[in-house]
Amino acid sequence: MNAQTDDLAGRLGEIVDRARRAAGISQQDFARMSEMSHRTLQRSLAGERSFTFEELINMARVLDVPPESLYAIAG
């Protein structure tokens, strides 16, 4: 990842984590509901890795928001 990608990954991780907490879902439950491992979710929320397209779609479904809204806020 380059600096711009790292920055976006970090902002996206913060936004997803804020939305997850607002929905009252634990990290472990959110990971399971989004079909990823808890460790993968932790690393992504911390900005250590980028979410995959499939992960973004799954998380948006769990949060009941349009997937593009996650990027628009991070953007």
Secondary structure by P-SEA (a helix, b strand, c coil): ccaaaaaaaaaaaaaaaaaaaaacccaaaaaaaacccaaaaaaaaaccccccaaaaaaaaaaacccaaaaaaaac
